[in-house]
Amino acid sequence: MMSPITLHAGKTAFAHIREHGLRAQDVAVIPAAAGGPKGLILQALDQWLFGEWLPQAPRERTLIGASIGAWRMAAASHADPVAAFERLGDLYCEQRYPAKPPPDHVTRVIQDLLQDFIGGHEREIVQQPLHRLHLLAARGRGLLNAPQSVTKAKAGFIAATFSNLASRSRLAKHMDRVVIGDIRDPLYWLKARFDGFDTHFCSLTESNLSAALLASGTLPLIMEPVPYIAHAPAGTYWDGGIIDYHLALPYSRIAGNPEGGLVLYPHFTDHIVPGWLDKPLPWRRAGLGKNRDWLDNVVMISPSKSFLQSLPRGKLPDRQDFFYYGTNHAQRIQSWKRAMAESARLRDAFAAFVAQPDLSQVLPLNF
Protein backbone atom coordinates (compact mmCIF):
# COMPACT_ATOMS: atom_id res chain seq x y z
CA MET A 1 0.00 0.00 0.00
CA MET A 2 1.34 3.44 -0.94
CA SER A 3 2.15 5.76 1.95
CA PRO A 4 -0.12 8.77 2.54
CA ILE A 5 2.93 10.92 3.27
CA THR A 6 6.03 12.01 1.42
CA LEU A 7 9.16 12.76 3.46
CA HIS A 8 11.98 15.02 2.31
CA ALA A 9 15.16 15.85 4.21
CA GLY A 10 18.15 18.06 3.62
CA LYS A 11 21.57 16.43 3.71
CA THR A 12 22.30 17.39 7.34
CA ALA A 13 18.85 16.26 8.46
CA PHE A 14 19.18 12.98 6.56
CA ALA A 15 22.52 12.22 8.21
CA HIS A 16 21.03 13.03 11.61
CA ILE A 17 18.05 10.68 11.09
CA ARG A 18 20.39 7.93 9.91
CA GLU A 19 22.42 8.20 13.11
CA HIS A 20 19.80 9.14 15.73
CA GLY A 21 16.38 8.64 14.21
CA LEU A 22 13.87 11.48 14.27
CA ARG A 23 13.60 12.69 17.86
CA ALA A 24 11.36 15.39 19.27
CA GLN A 25 14.23 16.72 21.38
CA ASP A 26 16.15 17.73 18.24
CA VAL A 27 13.40 19.91 16.75
CA ALA A 28 14.16 23.62 17.20
CA VAL A 29 11.95 25.33 14.59
CA ILE A 30 8.54 24.61 13.09
CA PRO A 31 7.57 26.73 10.05
CA ALA A 32 3.99 26.96 8.78
CA ALA A 33 3.14 28.00 5.24
CA ALA A 34 0.48 30.33 3.92
CA GLY A 35 -2.07 28.69 1.65
CA GLY A 36 -5.56 29.22 3.03
CA PRO A 37 -7.76 26.09 3.17
CA LYS A 38 -4.84 23.87 2.14
CA GLY A 39 -3.59 24.09 5.72
CA LEU A 40 -6.70 22.25 6.94
CA ILE A 41 -5.24 18.96 5.69
CA LEU A 42 -2.63 19.07 8.46
CA GLN A 43 -5.11 19.18 11.35
CA ALA A 44 -4.67 15.68 12.79
CA LEU A 45 -0.91 15.78 12.24
CA ASP A 46 -0.70 19.17 13.99
CA GLN A 47 -2.74 17.86 16.91
CA TRP A 48 -0.42 14.88 17.36
CA LEU A 49 2.76 16.90 16.98
CA PHE A 50 1.84 19.65 19.44
CA GLY A 51 -0.46 17.68 21.69
CA GLU A 52 1.55 14.48 22.10
CA TRP A 53 4.94 14.10 20.42
CA LEU A 54 6.76 17.40 20.96
CA PRO A 55 5.61 17.77 24.60
CA GLN A 56 7.46 14.52 25.34
CA ALA A 57 10.68 16.52 24.90
CA PRO A 58 9.99 19.99 26.30
CA ARG A 59 12.37 22.72 25.11
CA GLU A 60 12.17 26.21 23.65
CA ARG A 61 11.02 26.04 20.04
CA THR A 62 10.49 28.73 17.43
CA LEU A 63 7.10 28.59 15.72
CA ILE A 64 6.85 30.86 12.69
CA GLY A 65 4.05 31.18 10.18
CA ALA A 66 2.25 33.32 7.62
CA SER A 67 -1.49 33.54 6.95
CA ILE A 68 -3.15 30.19 7.77
CA GLY A 69 0.28 29.08 8.96
CA ALA A 70 0.32 31.91 11.51
CA TRP A 71 -3.12 30.83 12.70
CA ARG A 72 -1.99 27.21 12.98
CA MET A 73 1.02 28.21 15.07
CA ALA A 74 -1.25 30.31 17.29
CA ALA A 75 -3.36 27.17 17.78
CA ALA A 76 -0.19 25.26 18.68
CA SER A 77 0.56 27.87 21.34
CA HIS A 78 -2.70 27.38 23.23
CA ALA A 79 -2.64 25.61 26.60
CA ASP A 80 -4.77 22.93 24.91
CA PRO A 81 -3.47 22.78 21.32
CA VAL A 82 -5.60 19.77 20.37
CA ALA A 83 -8.81 21.65 21.16
CA ALA A 84 -7.48 24.83 19.53
CA PHE A 85 -6.73 23.06 16.23
CA GLU A 86 -10.21 21.52 16.33
CA ARG A 87 -11.78 24.94 16.89
CA LEU A 88 -9.70 26.57 14.15
CA GLY A 89 -10.68 23.88 11.64
CA ASP A 90 -14.36 24.16 12.45
CA LEU A 91 -14.37 27.96 12.30
CA TYR A 92 -12.42 28.02 9.04
CA CYS A 93 -14.77 25.53 7.40
CA GLU A 94 -17.85 27.44 8.53
CA GLN A 95 -16.98 30.63 6.65
CA ARG A 96 -19.98 31.69 4.58
CA TYR A 97 -20.05 34.43 1.98
CA PRO A 98 -22.59 35.74 -0.49
CA ALA A 99 -21.70 35.78 -4.18
CA LYS A 100 -19.02 38.42 -4.82
CA PRO A 101 -18.65 39.72 -1.25
CA PRO A 102 -17.05 43.17 -0.91
CA PRO A 103 -13.72 43.45 0.94
CA ASP A 104 -15.25 44.97 4.07
CA HIS A 105 -17.62 42.01 4.39
CA VAL A 106 -14.82 39.43 4.07
CA THR A 107 -12.78 41.38 6.62
CA ARG A 108 -15.63 41.34 9.15
CA VAL A 109 -16.09 37.58 8.71
CA ILE A 110 -12.38 36.97 9.35
CA GLN A 111 -12.33 39.32 12.33
CA ASP A 112 -15.23 37.37 13.86
CA LEU A 113 -13.47 34.07 13.09
CA LEU A 114 -10.32 35.21 14.87
CA GLN A 115 -12.27 36.50 17.86
CA ASP A 116 -13.99 33.13 18.23
CA PHE A 117 -10.64 31.40 17.76
CA ILE A 118 -8.37 33.28 20.19
CA GLY A 119 -10.80 35.34 22.32
CA GLY A 120 -9.97 34.74 25.98
CA HIS A 121 -6.79 32.84 25.09
CA GLU A 122 -4.53 35.78 24.25
CA ARG A 123 -2.38 35.58 27.38
CA GLU A 124 -1.74 31.83 27.19
CA ILE A 125 -0.73 32.19 23.53
CA VAL A 126 1.79 35.00 23.90
CA GLN A 127 3.12 33.73 27.24
CA GLN A 128 3.37 30.05 26.27
CA PRO A 129 6.15 28.69 28.50
CA LEU A 130 8.21 27.06 25.74
CA HIS A 131 6.91 28.05 22.33
CA ARG A 132 8.24 31.24 20.78
CA LEU A 133 5.56 32.39 18.34
CA HIS A 134 6.34 34.65 15.36
CA LEU A 135 3.78 35.94 12.85
CA LEU A 136 4.75 37.24 9.41
CA ALA A 137 3.06 40.16 7.68
CA ALA A 138 3.89 42.36 4.68
CA ARG A 139 3.99 46.17 5.01
CA GLY A 140 3.39 48.21 1.88
CA ARG A 141 5.88 50.64 0.37
CA GLY A 142 5.53 53.11 -2.46
CA LEU A 143 2.08 52.83 -4.04
CA LEU A 144 1.16 50.28 -1.36
CA ASN A 145 2.23 52.46 1.55
CA ALA A 146 -1.25 53.87 2.22
CA PRO A 147 -3.47 53.45 -0.86
CA GLN A 148 -6.60 55.57 -0.59
CA SER A 149 -8.73 53.43 -2.89
CA VAL A 150 -9.06 49.92 -4.30
CA THR A 151 -7.95 51.28 -7.67
CA LYS A 152 -4.69 52.59 -6.20
CA ALA A 153 -4.11 49.34 -4.35
CA LYS A 154 -4.63 47.42 -7.61
CA ALA A 155 -2.10 49.65 -9.33
CA GLY A 156 0.36 48.98 -6.52
CA PHE A 157 -0.05 45.22 -6.76
CA ILE A 158 0.22 45.24 -10.54
CA ALA A 159 3.51 47.10 -10.21
CA ALA A 160 4.65 44.67 -7.51
CA THR A 161 3.78 41.68 -9.69
CA PHE A 162 5.86 42.90 -12.62
CA SER A 163 8.75 43.78 -10.31
CA ASN A 164 8.65 40.30 -8.78
CA LEU A 165 8.65 38.74 -12.24
CA ALA A 166 12.05 40.37 -12.77
CA SER A 167 13.38 39.35 -9.33
CA ARG A 168 12.35 39.01 -5.71
CA SER A 169 14.78 41.76 -4.81
CA ARG A 170 12.71 44.14 -6.92
CA LEU A 171 9.56 43.13 -5.04
CA ALA A 172 11.37 44.46 -1.96
CA LYS A 173 10.84 47.97 -3.33
CA HIS A 174 7.10 47.48 -2.82
CA MET A 175 6.97 45.63 0.51
CA ASP A 176 8.81 45.07 3.77
CA ARG A 177 8.74 41.89 5.83
CA VAL A 178 7.46 42.41 9.40
CA VAL A 179 8.00 39.75 12.06
CA ILE A 180 5.68 40.23 15.03
CA GLY A 181 6.97 37.81 17.59
CA ASP A 182 8.06 36.67 21.00
CA ILE A 183 10.74 38.98 22.39
CA ARG A 184 12.09 36.09 24.51
CA ASP A 185 13.42 34.52 21.32
CA PRO A 186 16.74 36.02 20.11
CA LEU A 187 15.95 34.80 16.57
CA TYR A 188 19.57 35.42 15.59
CA TRP A 189 19.27 33.20 12.50
CA LEU A 190 16.57 35.43 11.04
CA LYS A 191 17.78 38.84 12.18
CA ALA A 192 21.02 38.72 10.19
CA ARG A 193 20.06 39.92 6.70
CA PHE A 194 19.53 37.09 4.23
CA ASP A 195 17.62 38.55 1.27
CA GLY A 196 16.65 41.85 -0.36
CA PHE A 197 13.72 42.66 1.92
CA ASP A 198 13.93 45.12 4.78
CA THR A 199 12.77 43.12 7.79
CA HIS A 200 11.32 44.70 10.91
CA PHE A 201 11.01 42.90 14.24
CA CYS A 202 8.47 43.92 16.87
CA SER A 203 6.98 42.38 19.97
CA LEU A 204 3.89 40.17 20.01
CA THR A 205 1.59 41.04 22.90
CA GLU A 206 -1.93 40.35 24.09
CA SER A 207 -2.96 43.73 22.69
CA ASN A 208 -1.71 43.19 19.12
CA LEU A 209 -2.17 39.41 18.69
CA SER A 210 -5.54 39.71 16.95
CA ALA A 211 -4.39 42.49 14.60
CA ALA A 212 -1.18 40.60 13.78
CA LEU A 213 -3.11 37.41 12.93
CA LEU A 214 -5.56 39.42 10.83
CA ALA A 215 -2.75 41.18 8.96
CA SER A 216 -0.87 37.95 8.35
CA GLY A 217 -3.95 36.54 6.60
CA THR A 218 -5.24 39.67 4.84
CA LEU A 219 -5.65 38.76 1.17
CA PRO A 220 -4.88 41.67 -1.15
CA LEU A 221 -7.97 43.26 -2.73
CA ILE A 222 -10.22 40.52 -1.31
CA MET A 223 -9.94 42.03 2.20
CA GLU A 224 -9.32 45.49 3.52
CA PRO A 225 -5.67 46.08 4.50
CA VAL A 226 -4.84 46.41 8.18
CA PRO A 227 -3.96 50.08 8.82
CA TYR A 228 -2.36 49.71 12.25
CA ILE A 229 -0.72 47.12 14.47
CA ALA A 230 0.31 48.16 17.98
CA HIS A 231 4.09 48.02 18.57
CA ALA A 232 4.71 47.56 14.82
CA PRO A 233 6.04 50.15 12.34
CA ALA A 234 3.42 52.55 11.01
CA GLY A 235 2.03 51.47 7.67
CA THR A 236 -0.48 49.38 5.78
CA TYR A 237 -0.36 45.60 6.22
CA TRP A 238 -1.25 42.64 4.04
CA ASP A 239 -0.86 38.87 3.97
CA GLY A 240 2.58 37.69 5.07
CA GLY A 241 2.45 35.04 2.35
CA ILE A 242 3.00 37.65 -0.35
CA ILE A 243 6.67 37.73 0.67
CA ASP A 244 6.92 34.45 2.60
CA TYR A 245 4.43 32.06 1.04
CA HIS A 246 6.13 28.81 2.06
CA LEU A 247 8.77 30.41 4.30
CA ALA A 248 11.98 29.88 2.32
CA LEU A 249 14.18 31.08 5.19
CA PRO A 250 17.86 30.48 6.14
CA TYR A 251 17.17 27.53 8.42
CA SER A 252 20.68 26.09 8.09
CA ARG A 253 21.92 28.88 10.36
CA ILE A 254 20.56 26.96 13.35
CA ALA A 255 21.98 23.58 12.30
CA GLY A 256 24.76 23.83 14.90
CA ASN A 257 22.43 24.41 17.86
CA PRO A 258 23.89 22.18 20.61
CA GLU A 259 20.38 21.50 21.93
CA GLY A 260 19.33 20.18 18.53
CA GLY A 261 19.04 22.10 15.27
CA LEU A 262 16.44 20.35 13.14
CA VAL A 263 13.61 22.15 11.40
CA LEU A 264 10.40 20.11 11.20
CA TYR A 265 8.16 21.36 8.42
CA PRO A 266 4.63 19.92 8.19
CA HIS A 267 3.60 21.10 4.72
CA PHE A 268 0.66 20.58 2.40
CA THR A 269 2.80 20.19 -0.74
CA ASP A 270 6.18 18.69 -1.63
CA HIS A 271 7.98 21.90 -2.61
CA ILE A 272 8.69 25.33 -1.13
CA VAL A 273 7.65 28.45 -3.06
CA PRO A 274 9.30 31.60 -1.65
CA GLY A 275 6.53 34.15 -2.25
CA TRP A 276 2.89 34.09 -3.33
CA LEU A 277 3.75 35.82 -6.61
CA ASP A 278 6.32 33.08 -7.32
CA LYS A 279 3.69 30.34 -7.67
CA PRO A 280 3.78 30.37 -11.50
CA LEU A 281 7.61 30.56 -11.52
CA PRO A 282 8.99 27.04 -10.85
CA TRP A 283 12.59 28.20 -11.13
CA ARG A 284 12.08 30.22 -7.92
CA ARG A 285 11.46 27.18 -5.74
CA ALA A 286 13.63 26.87 -2.65
CA GLY A 287 16.35 24.25 -2.93
CA LEU A 288 17.52 25.68 -6.24
CA GLY A 289 20.26 28.22 -6.88
CA LYS A 290 22.63 29.92 -4.50
CA ASN A 291 20.54 29.41 -1.34
CA ARG A 292 20.04 25.64 -1.71
CA ASP A 293 21.93 24.98 1.53
CA TRP A 294 19.25 26.81 3.57
CA LEU A 295 17.26 23.57 3.70
CA ASP A 296 20.09 21.25 4.78
CA ASN A 297 18.64 20.72 8.28
CA VAL A 298 14.95 20.59 7.27
CA VAL A 299 12.67 17.56 7.49
CA MET A 300 9.48 18.12 5.49
CA ILE A 301 6.30 16.05 5.73
CA SER A 302 3.67 16.42 3.02
CA PRO A 303 0.71 14.49 1.59
CA SER A 304 1.63 11.98 -1.11
CA LYS A 305 0.09 12.01 -4.57
CA SER A 306 -1.90 8.88 -3.78
CA PHE A 307 -3.29 10.54 -0.67
CA LEU A 308 -4.33 13.64 -2.62
CA GLN A 309 -6.14 11.49 -5.17
CA SER A 310 -8.25 10.02 -2.38
CA LEU A 311 -9.59 13.40 -1.23
CA PRO A 312 -12.87 14.96 -2.38
CA ARG A 313 -12.40 16.16 -5.98
CA GLY A 314 -8.92 14.58 -5.86
CA LYS A 315 -7.22 17.62 -4.38
CA LEU A 316 -6.58 19.67 -1.26
CA PRO A 317 -9.21 22.13 -0.09
CA ASP A 318 -8.42 25.53 -1.60
CA ARG A 319 -9.89 28.99 -2.09
CA GLN A 320 -11.24 28.09 -5.52
CA ASP A 321 -13.76 25.91 -3.68
CA PHE A 322 -15.58 29.08 -2.65
CA PHE A 323 -16.27 29.68 -6.34
CA TYR A 324 -16.83 26.03 -7.28
CA TYR A 325 -19.48 25.49 -4.59
CA GLY A 326 -20.76 29.07 -4.63
CA THR A 327 -23.45 29.59 -2.02
CA ASN A 328 -23.86 25.83 -1.52
CA HIS A 329 -22.03 26.22 1.76
CA ALA A 330 -23.15 22.89 3.21
CA GLN A 331 -21.55 20.90 0.38
CA ARG A 332 -18.25 22.80 0.61
CA ILE A 333 -18.16 22.42 4.39
CA GLN A 334 -18.86 18.71 4.10
CA SER A 335 -16.06 18.33 1.53
CA TRP A 336 -13.56 20.21 3.66
CA LYS A 337 -14.44 18.27 6.80
CA ARG A 338 -14.07 15.00 4.94
CA ALA A 339 -10.59 16.09 3.90
CA MET A 340 -9.70 17.06 7.48
CA ALA A 341 -10.87 13.65 8.70
CA GLU A 342 -8.51 12.00 6.19
CA SER A 343 -5.60 13.87 7.83
CA ALA A 344 -5.58 11.16 10.49
CA ARG A 345 -3.83 8.99 7.90
CA LEU A 346 -1.01 11.54 7.66
CA ARG A 347 -0.68 11.54 11.44
CA ASP A 348 -0.55 7.77 11.69
CA ALA A 349 1.99 7.41 8.88
CA PHE A 350 4.33 10.00 10.39
CA ALA A 351 3.98 8.54 13.89
CA ALA A 352 4.93 5.13 12.45
CA PHE A 353 8.02 6.64 10.79
CA VAL A 354 9.08 8.30 14.04
CA ALA A 355 8.70 5.00 15.89
CA GLN A 356 10.70 3.10 13.25
CA PRO A 357 12.48 5.32 10.71
CA ASP A 358 12.85 3.85 7.24
CA LEU A 359 15.39 5.91 5.31
CA SER A 360 14.17 4.42 2.03
CA GLN A 361 11.09 6.61 2.45
CA VAL A 362 13.12 9.84 2.69
CA LEU A 363 13.77 11.85 -0.46
CA PRO A 364 16.36 14.63 -0.84
CA LEU A 365 15.01 18.11 -0.17
CA ASN A 366 17.32 19.90 -2.60
CA PHE A 367 15.42 19.44 -5.83
N, C-alpha and C positions, 0 to 999 in steps of 0.2 A: 504494500500500500504506500502511495506517495505521501511524503510528509506535508502537513499543512503549513510548515514554516520553511523559510530560507534563511540560512545563517551566513553572514559575511564577517570576516575579521581582517584587520590590518596585520602586517607582518609581525609587529611586536606583540599584538594581542594573540595571534595564532601561536607564537612561541610560548607565551605565558600559559595558554590553555593546554598546550601539549605537555608542559612541565607540571602545572599545578591544578589543571581543571579550571572550571569557571566558578569562582568563589565570590559570594556576596561581599566579603571583606575587602576585595580588591577594587570594587566599583567606586570611583570618585565623582563621576559626572554622569548625569542623565539628561540628554537633550530631548526636546519634543518639538516636532515640526508643525508648521502651519499646514492647513489643508482642509479646514472646515469639517464636513461630515465624515471625511475619510478617517479622522482620528477615532471615530466611534468603534472601529473594528478592533481597537486595542483594549477595550474595556476590561475584559476578563484577565488579560495578561497584566494590565496595569494593577488591577486589584490584587493579583497574586504577588507581583513584584513588591509593591509598597505595603501590602497588608500582611505578607507572610515571609517572603524570602529575604528581602533587604533588612527587615528588623531583626533577623537572626544574627546579623553582624553590625550592630549599631556603630556609626561613625559619622562625621560631618560629610555631607555630600552636596554638591552643587546641582541644583535642578534649574534648567534654563529652557525657556520655550517662547514661541511666538504664536499668536492667534489661538486656535484650538489647543495648540501645544502649551501655551501659557495657562490656559484654563485647566488642562490636564495636570500640570505641575502644581497648580493651586489646589486641585483635588488631592494630590499626593501629600500635600502639606497639612491637610486636616488631621485632627486628632484621631478620627476614624476614616482613613482613606477609602476603605471598601465602600462604606455608605456614601461618601462624597462622590466617588466615581459613578455609583448607581444613580445618585441624584442628578449629576451632570448629564449622564446619558439620557435619562428620562426627560429632563428639561430641554435638552437640545432637540430630541426627536419631536417634542410637542410644539415646536415653533409652527405658527400658522399665519399665513399672509394672504391678503387678497391678491387678485391678479394685478401685476404692475404696482406694487406698493411704493409710495414715495420714500425718500431717504429718512425723513423724520419719523415715519411710521416704523421702519425697520430698526432704527436706533432705539425707539421706545421699547420695542419687543425685546431687544438684546439687553437693554438696561434692566428690564423686569426679570429676564432670565438670570442675569448676574446677581441681582438682589436676592432672588430665591435660592441661588446656588451658594453664595458666600455670606448672606446676611446673618449676623450673629456669630459668625466664625472668624471674623477678621483678625482678632488677636491671636488665636491659635495658629492661624496660617502664617502670619508675619513673625511670630515668636516661636515657631516650631523648634524644638530643642536641637535637632541635628540637621534638618534640611536647610539649605541656603537657597532661597527661591529668587530667581531673576526673570523678569518679564521684558521682552523686547518690543519696542515700538519704533516707528519711523516718524521723524519730525521734518516737515516741509521746509525747503529753501527756495529762494527765487520766486517763481510764479506760484509755488505751493506753500509759501511762507504763511500767508493769511488770505487765501482767495475769498473774494467777497460774493461770489456767485458760483453756481454749478458750471456755468460756461467757462469761467476762468480756471476752475479746478480741472475741467476737461482739457483745457489748453495746456495746463501744467503737466498733466499726466501724459498727454501726447508727446510733449517735448521730452519728458523723462523716458518714455518708451524708446524713442529714436536715439537718445543718448546712450541708453543701456544696450541697444543693438550694436553700437560701436564698441563699447566696453563698459564693464561695471564701474570702473573708475570715473567714467563720465556721468553715470547715474549719481555719483556722490555729489555732483554739483546741484542736484535737485533735492537730496534728502540726507539727513544725518541719522545715524543709529543712536538710539537712546536705550540704555539698560537701567531699568528701575528695579533695584534689587536689595538684597540683605547686606547691610553694611558690616556684618560680622564676617563676611567672606572677603578675603583680600583680592580674590579673582585676578591674581597677577598674570595668569596665562592669557587673559582677555584684555587687560588694560594696556599691555605693550602693543603698540600699533601693529596691525597685521594686514590691513588692506587700505583702499583709498578713501573709506568713509571716516568722517569725523565721528567719534563715538563719545557720548556723554554718559556719565555714571551718576545716578542719584539714588537716594534711599527709598526703600519700600516701607510704607507705614500703614497703620490701620486707616488713616485718613485718605490715602491715595490709592489703596489697593483696588477699589472698584473702578476708578478712572483709568488706572494702568491696565487692568484687564480689558476694559472697554476699548481703550486705544489700541491695544495689541491685536484686537480682532475687528477693527473698524475697516470694513471693505471700502475702497475708494469708489466714490460716486453712488454706491448702493446704500451707504450710510452717511450720516453727517460726521465730519471730522470732529475730533475732540479738541476743544480750544484751550484747555488748561488742565495740567496735572500738578497738584501740589508737590513741591520740592524738586520739580523737574524744570529744565530750561523753558522759558517762555516760547510759545510757538503753537503750531497746528499739527495734530498728531493723527497718523493713520496706522494701518495694519503693519505689525512688525515683519510679517512675511514678505512684504515688498522687497526689503533688503535681505532678510534672512528667512527664506522660505523653508528650507530644510536644514538650516543652521550648519553651513559649511564653515566651521570655525577651527582655529589652530589647536586642536585637542592634543597633539603630540607634545605640546609644551608641558603637560602634566605627567608624561609617561614615567618620569623619574621620581614621582612622589613615593617616599619610603613607606607610606601607609597603604600604598596600592594606587596605581595610576591608570586603571582601565576606564574607558568610556562605554557605557551600556546604552545602546540606542534602539529602543523599540520604535519601529517605523512601519508605515503602511505601504511602502513600496521598496524596491530593491536598489534604488539609486538616490543620490543626494543632489538636489538642484539648488544652487546658491540662493537665487532670488526669484520671486514670483514671475518677474518679466523674463527670466531665463528658461521658463518651461519649454518654449518651442526651439531652444538652442541647445541641442544635445552635447555640443562641444564644450559647454560651460559646466558640465557635471563635475562635482568634486571627485577627486581621485585621478584627475587628468592634469597635465601641465605641471607648472613649477611648484604648486602647493600639494602635490600628491602625498607627501609624507605627513600631512596634517592628520590623516586617518589611521596612522600606523597602530595606535593603541585603542582603536574602536572595534567593538563587537556590535553588529547590527542584526536585529531580528525583524523579519518582515513576512507577510503572507506569501505563500508559494502560488505559482500560477494555477495549480490544481485546486487549491483552496479558493482562489478568486472565482474560478469557474463554477464553484458550488454555491455561490452567493446568489441572492435574488438579482435577476437580470445579468448574472455572470460578471459582476463588478463590485467594487467598493461603493458604499453610499457616497454621493457627491452633491455639489450644489446644483448641478443640472437636474437633479431629481425634483427640485422645486418646480421646474418648468415642465418636466415630463409628466408629473402627477397633477400639476396645476392646483386647483382647489380641492382635489380629492385627497384631503389631508390624511384620512384614516388609512388609505392604501399605502401612502408614503411612509407613515409612521409604522405600520405593520412590517413593511419591507425593511426599514432601518432596524427595527427591534429584532427581526429574524437574523439580520447580519450580526448584530451585537451578540445574540445568543450563540452564534457560530464561533465567536472569539474564544469560547472555552476550549476549542480544539487547539488554538494557538498557545494558550496557557499550558495545556497538558503536554504538548509537544516540547515546549521549551523547558518545562519542569523535568521532563524525562531526560533531556540533553544535559541539564545541570547535574542530575543524579548520576548519569553515566555518559560523559562526553564521548562523542564519536567524531573524530576529526575528519572522517570522510564526508561528513555533512557540511563542513565549513568551506566556503568559497573565499577567494581573495577579495578584499575590499577595494583595492586599487584596480579599477577597470581598464 
